[in-house]
Amino acid sequence: QVFNWLQEEGNIEASEMYRTFNCGIGMVVVVSPADQQKATDILQQQGETVFTLGTIEASTDVTPSVVIS
């Protein structure tokens, strides 16, 4: 709710919100696909809420890029 209010009141575009704020995700854990379920189980056992945010893919393009969809 806070981020929605801030975006509306500040007239901030979504891309700027993503660039500037973590938009509510407090911690990011990057694991291999083979370890995803184990990591999820461990975090949930500790009371954490787990979201799968995306994937990391190899690229031959030398231009840095992030795709948010």
N, CA, C and O of each residue as an XYZ file, in Angstrom:
276
protein
N       0.810     -1.186      0.000
C       0.000      0.000      0.000
C       0.858      1.257      0.000
O       0.540      2.234     -0.678
N       1.936      1.230      0.754
C       2.809      2.397      0.825
C       3.407      2.708     -0.538
O       3.454      3.868     -0.947
N       3.862      1.679     -1.242
C       4.468      1.902     -2.549
C       3.442      2.419     -3.556
O       3.753      3.282     -4.376
N       2.219      1.889     -3.492
C       1.169      2.380     -4.388
C       0.888      3.854     -4.125
O       0.773      4.648     -5.059
N       0.776      4.218     -2.841
C       0.541      5.618     -2.482
C       1.676      6.504     -2.978
O       1.443      7.552     -3.581
N       2.900      6.073     -2.719
C       4.070      6.850     -3.124
C       4.092      7.056     -4.638
O       4.371      8.154     -5.121
N       3.797      5.991     -5.375
C       3.801      6.088     -6.835
C       2.722      7.053     -7.323
O       2.973      7.880     -8.199
N       1.526      6.943     -6.754
C       0.429      7.815     -7.184
C       0.676      9.270     -6.794
O       0.551     10.167     -7.628
N       1.022      9.503     -5.541
C       1.215     10.874     -5.058
C       2.437     11.542     -5.689
O       2.445     12.751     -5.922
N       3.461     10.746     -5.959
C       4.677     11.294     -6.544
C       4.687     11.284     -8.055
O       5.633     11.755     -8.687
N       3.599     10.731     -8.643
C       3.516     10.623    -10.102
C       4.778      9.959    -10.663
O       5.417     10.473    -11.581
N       5.117      8.802    -10.082
C       6.337      8.080    -10.437
C       5.977      6.927    -11.372
O       5.078      6.142    -11.072
N       6.667      6.825    -12.489
C       6.418      5.742    -13.439
C       6.855      4.403    -12.848
O       7.745      4.345    -11.999
N       6.215      3.331    -13.312
C       6.512      1.994    -12.804
C       7.984      1.644    -12.970
O       8.585      1.066    -12.065
N       8.567      1.984    -14.102
C       9.979      1.652    -14.328
C      10.876      2.339    -13.307
O      11.872      1.761    -12.873
N      10.538      3.558    -12.923
C      11.315      4.278    -11.907
C      11.124      3.642    -10.534
O      12.071      3.570     -9.751
N       9.920      3.184    -10.235
C       9.668      2.495     -8.963
C      10.526      1.237     -8.866
O      11.145      0.985     -7.832
N      10.565      0.446     -9.941
C      11.371     -0.775     -9.932
C      12.854     -0.458     -9.789
O      13.583     -1.176     -9.106
N      13.303      0.624    -10.436
C      14.714      0.979    -10.408
C      15.137      1.494     -9.034
O      16.246      1.212     -8.579
N      14.266      2.240     -8.380
C      14.617      2.926     -7.146
C      14.312      2.107     -5.894
O      15.097      2.104     -4.945
N      13.198      1.426     -5.891
C      12.747      0.705     -4.699
C      12.708     -0.790     -4.971
O      12.628     -1.221     -6.121
N      12.765     -1.568     -3.910
C      12.635     -3.012     -4.113
C      11.174     -3.432     -4.165
O      10.880     -4.619     -4.313
N      10.256     -2.484     -4.045
C       8.811     -2.697     -4.162
C       8.282     -3.801     -3.247
O       7.398     -4.569     -3.628
N       8.824     -3.865     -2.063
C       8.275     -4.756     -1.059
C       8.986     -6.080     -0.891
O       8.707     -6.797      0.070
N       9.878     -6.430     -1.770
C      10.637     -7.662     -1.607
C      11.808     -7.342     -0.690
O      12.695     -6.569     -1.052
N      11.808     -7.933      0.491
C      12.814     -7.576      1.485
C      14.145     -8.270      1.309
O      15.174     -7.741      1.731
N      14.152     -9.435      0.699
C      15.386    -10.197      0.554
C      15.296    -11.004     -0.733
O      14.228    -11.508     -1.083
N      16.400    -11.122     -1.425
C      16.445    -11.937     -2.637
C      17.491    -13.017     -2.442
O      18.622    -12.736     -2.043
N      17.109    -14.249     -2.724
C      18.019    -15.388     -2.646
C      18.100    -15.985     -4.044
O      17.075    -16.317     -4.639
N      19.297    -16.119     -4.564
C      19.498    -16.683     -5.896
C      20.083    -18.080     -5.731
O      21.145    -18.252     -5.134
N      19.379    -19.077     -6.266
C      19.835    -20.465     -6.180
C      19.700    -21.117     -7.547
O      18.976    -20.629     -8.416
N      20.401    -22.215     -7.722
C      20.281    -22.959     -8.974
C      18.895    -23.598     -9.038
O      18.289    -23.865     -8.000
N      18.392    -23.842    -10.241
C      17.086    -24.496    -10.364
C      17.021    -25.817     -9.590
O      15.968    -26.174     -9.060
N      18.122    -26.528     -9.525
C      18.148    -27.803     -8.812
C      17.935    -27.628     -7.310
O      17.463    -28.550     -6.643
N      18.276    -26.458     -6.770
C      18.162    -26.205     -5.330
C      16.940    -25.371     -4.956
O      16.738    -25.066     -3.780
N      16.127    -25.000     -5.938
C      15.006    -24.096     -5.673
C      14.036    -24.652     -4.637
O      13.684    -23.948     -3.690
N      13.602    -25.881     -4.790
C      12.613    -26.439     -3.864
C      13.187    -26.573     -2.462
O      12.497    -26.282     -1.485
N      14.433    -27.006     -2.347
C      15.062    -27.140     -1.032
C      15.161    -25.778     -0.346
O      14.856    -25.654      0.840
N      15.584    -24.760     -1.088
C      15.689    -23.410     -0.526
C      14.312    -22.894     -0.111
O      14.167    -22.285      0.949
N      13.310    -23.136     -0.943
C      11.944    -22.719     -0.619
C      11.476    -23.380      0.664
O      10.928    -22.715      1.543
N      11.686    -24.678      0.777
C      11.267    -25.414      1.972
C      11.939    -24.870      3.227
O      11.281    -24.664      4.246
N      13.235    -24.640      3.157
C      13.985    -24.137      4.318
C      13.473    -22.758      4.729
O      13.241    -22.510      5.912
N      13.300    -21.874      3.771
C      12.831    -20.524      4.084
C      11.418    -20.541      4.664
O      11.129    -19.816      5.616
N      10.547    -21.354      4.102
C       9.181    -21.434      4.616
C       9.156    -22.025      6.020
O       8.348    -21.606      6.849
N      10.025    -22.986      6.300
C      10.114    -23.553      7.647
C      10.526    -22.498      8.671
O      10.212    -22.618      9.856
N      11.224    -21.472      8.213
C      11.658    -20.381      9.088
C      10.635    -19.243      9.134
O      10.888    -18.197      9.730
N       9.481    -19.457      8.499
C       8.407    -18.474      8.550
C       8.439    -17.420      7.460
O       7.692    -16.444      7.518
N       9.293    -17.605      6.471
C       9.389    -16.632      5.379
C       8.346    -16.928      4.302
O       7.992    -18.084      4.069
N       7.864    -15.882      3.658
C       7.005    -16.017      2.484
C       7.918    -16.017      1.268
O       8.770    -15.139      1.128
N       7.744    -16.991      0.394
C       8.656    -17.176     -0.734
C       7.941    -16.886     -2.049
O       6.831    -17.363     -2.285
N       8.588    -16.101     -2.896
C       8.100    -15.816     -4.246
C       9.200    -16.175     -5.228
O      10.370    -15.876     -4.987
N       8.840    -16.810     -6.325
C       9.788    -16.999     -7.417
C       9.655    -15.773     -8.309
O       8.611    -15.546     -8.919
N      10.729    -14.982     -8.379
C      10.672    -13.705     -9.087
C      11.069    -13.802    -10.547
O      10.632    -12.984    -11.357
N      11.880    -14.773    -10.900
C      12.308    -14.847    -12.291
C      13.447    -15.812    -12.470
O      13.697    -16.680    -11.633
N      14.127    -15.642    -13.570
C      15.244    -16.513    -13.909
C      16.428    -15.675    -14.357
O      16.283    -14.514    -14.740
N      17.583    -16.279    -14.302
C      18.798    -15.669    -14.835
C      19.197    -16.501    -16.039
O      19.344    -17.720    -15.943
N      19.369    -15.847    -17.159
C      19.696    -16.556    -18.392
C      20.988    -16.021    -18.986
O      21.244    -14.817    -18.965
N      21.789    -16.917    -19.509
C      23.031    -16.522    -20.173
C      22.708    -15.778    -21.460
O      21.699    -16.047    -22.111
N      23.572    -14.847    -21.816
C      23.376    -14.074    -23.037
C      24.721    -13.828    -23.701
O      25.742    -13.678    -23.031
N      24.705    -13.790    -25.007
C      25.927    -13.444    -25.737
C      25.976    -11.950    -26.035
O      26.987    -11.441    -26.519
N      24.882    -11.249    -25.745
C      24.817     -9.799    -25.953
C      25.643     -9.111    -24.868
O      25.489     -9.424    -23.687
N      26.508     -8.189    -25.248
C      27.367     -7.508    -24.276
C      26.669     -6.313    -23.627
O      27.202     -5.730    -22.682
N      25.496     -5.942    -24.117
C      24.745     -4.835    -23.547
C      23.992     -5.319    -22.309
O      23.225     -6.278    -22.399
N      24.194     -4.674    -21.148
C      23.455     -5.087    -19.949
C      21.951     -4.924    -20.168
O      21.509     -3.945    -20.769
N      21.181     -5.873    -19.687
C      19.735     -5.756    -19.842
C      19.019     -6.475    -18.712
O      19.481     -7.497    -18.205
N      17.886     -5.918    -18.335
C      16.985     -6.531    -17.371
C      15.600     -6.446    -17.986
O      15.201     -5.393    -18.483
N      14.871     -7.543    -17.955
C      13.522     -7.565    -18.501
C      12.558     -7.759    -17.344
O      12.640     -8.752    -16.620
N      11.644     -6.811    -17.169
C      10.609     -6.924    -16.145
C       9.293     -7.092    -16.873
O       8.885     -6.243    -17.665
N       8.635     -8.208    -16.587
C       7.343     -8.432    -17.249
C       6.297     -8.851    -16.249
O       5.147     -9.084    -16.620
